[in-house]
Amino acid sequence: MDQKRAVKKVSLITELSAVLAFSAVQNNDKVRLILFSDKMREYIAPSKGRNQTLRIREIGRITNQRVQTSINTAVQFLNNVVKKRMYMFLNFRFS
């Protein structure tokens, strides 16, 4: 039963992220994705368009086997990569 709940949470988080990405695309904004746990796992550079959102939606379905999460890792990475102002949404699940 726990496995089904975990899959449902991941699916919900992925769909929420896709909705936010589609909204950004409607505003002609760029969208990026960072997947992290205790280390960086995946980074998709910012881009505009529907294809970017669909790509993010598919990659967002990747499941994480690690238990530890370090938000600090993602924030440090963003500080090194991002040079402009941006909105950031942190979507993650608690165990």
C-alpha positions as CSV (number, residue, x, y, z in Angstrom):
1,M,0.0,0.0,0.0
2,D,2.9,2.4,0.8
3,Q,4.3,1.9,-2.7
4,K,1.0,2.9,-4.3
5,R,0.8,6.0,-2.2
6,A,4.4,7.0,-3.1
7,V,3.6,6.6,-6.8
8,K,0.5,8.6,-6.4
9,K,2.4,11.4,-4.7
10,V,5.1,11.5,-7.4
11,S,2.4,11.6,-10.1
12,L,0.6,14.5,-8.3
13,I,3.9,16.4,-8.0
14,T,4.7,15.8,-11.6
15,E,1.3,17.0,-12.8
16,L,1.5,20.1,-10.6
17,S,4.9,20.9,-12.1
18,A,3.5,20.4,-15.6
19,V,0.6,22.8,-14.9
20,L,3.0,25.5,-13.6
21,A,5.2,24.9,-16.7
22,F,2.3,25.2,-19.1
23,S,1.2,28.4,-17.4
24,A,4.7,29.8,-17.8
25,V,4.7,28.9,-21.5
26,Q,1.4,30.7,-21.9
27,N,3.2,33.8,-20.5
28,N,6.0,33.3,-22.9
29,D,8.4,32.6,-20.0
30,K,11.3,30.1,-19.9
31,V,11.0,27.0,-17.8
32,R,13.8,24.9,-16.3
33,L,13.9,21.7,-14.2
34,I,16.2,20.6,-11.5
35,L,15.9,17.1,-10.0
36,F,17.8,16.5,-6.8
37,S,18.1,14.4,-3.7
38,D,21.2,14.5,-1.6
39,K,23.0,15.4,-4.9
40,M,22.1,16.9,-8.3
41,R,20.4,14.3,-10.5
42,E,19.1,16.1,-13.6
43,Y,19.1,19.6,-15.0
44,I,17.2,20.9,-18.0
45,A,18.3,24.4,-19.1
46,P,15.7,27.1,-19.4
47,S,13.8,27.2,-22.7
48,K,10.5,28.4,-24.0
49,G,7.7,26.4,-25.7
50,R,5.4,23.4,-25.3
51,N,8.1,20.9,-26.1
52,Q,10.1,22.0,-23.1
53,T,7.1,21.5,-20.9
54,L,6.4,18.0,-22.3
55,R,10.1,17.1,-21.8
56,I,9.9,18.3,-18.2
57,R,6.7,16.3,-17.6
58,E,8.4,13.1,-18.8
59,I,11.6,13.5,-16.9
60,G,9.7,14.5,-13.8
61,R,8.3,10.9,-13.7
62,I,11.8,9.6,-12.9
63,T,11.5,8.0,-9.4
64,N,14.1,8.7,-6.7
65,Q,15.5,5.7,-4.8
66,R,17.4,7.9,-2.3
67,V,15.9,8.8,1.1
68,Q,17.9,11.9,1.9
69,T,17.1,15.3,0.4
70,S,19.3,18.3,0.5
71,I,17.6,21.5,-0.7
72,N,20.8,23.3,0.0
73,T,22.4,21.3,-2.9
74,A,19.8,22.6,-5.4
75,V,19.9,26.2,-4.1
76,Q,23.7,26.3,-4.4
77,F,23.5,24.9,-7.9
78,L,21.0,27.6,-8.9
79,N,23.1,30.3,-7.4
80,N,26.0,29.2,-9.7
81,V,23.8,28.9,-12.8
82,V,21.2,31.6,-12.6
83,K,22.2,35.2,-13.3
84,K,18.8,36.8,-13.5
85,R,15.8,37.0,-11.2
86,M,13.4,34.1,-11.4
87,Y,10.5,32.4,-9.7
88,M,11.3,29.1,-8.1
89,F,8.8,26.4,-7.0
90,L,10.1,23.6,-4.9
91,N,7.9,20.6,-5.3
92,F,9.0,17.6,-3.2
93,R,7.5,14.9,-1.2
94,F,8.0,14.0,2.4
95,S,8.2,10.3,3.3
